[in-house]
Amino acid sequence: MTAAVFKTSAGAVQYVKVAAVTNLVRTVEELKQKGIWFALADMGGQSLYEADLKGPLGLIIGSEEKGASRLLREKAD
C-alpha cells in the first residue's frame, strides 16, 4: 500500500479491509469456496439498487479505462 493508494481512496482504506494478493482470480476462487460472494462494478451489469448485497461480499472494481478482466467478470456472482 503506497501513499498514492491511501490518497486516492479518500480515506476508505481506513475502514475497508484491503489485501494485496499475487493472483486475483485464484484468490476470488478460494474466497468463494469459503462462502464469500463477489459483486463486480460493471456498466453492463445489474443495477446496484436491484442487487442482493447481503452477507459476506467482496467487491471487484476494474480500472477506469478497461474495467475488470474477462476472467474476473466470469468469476463474479
URUR-V761960 format. One record per pair of residues at least 24 apart in sequence whose C-alpha atoms are under 6 Angstrom apart, sorted by the first residue. I is the first residue (numbers start at 1). J is the second residue. Records with the same first field share a line. If there is no record, write none. Layout:
I->J ; J
This chain:
25->72
38->76 ; 77
39->76 ; 77
40->76
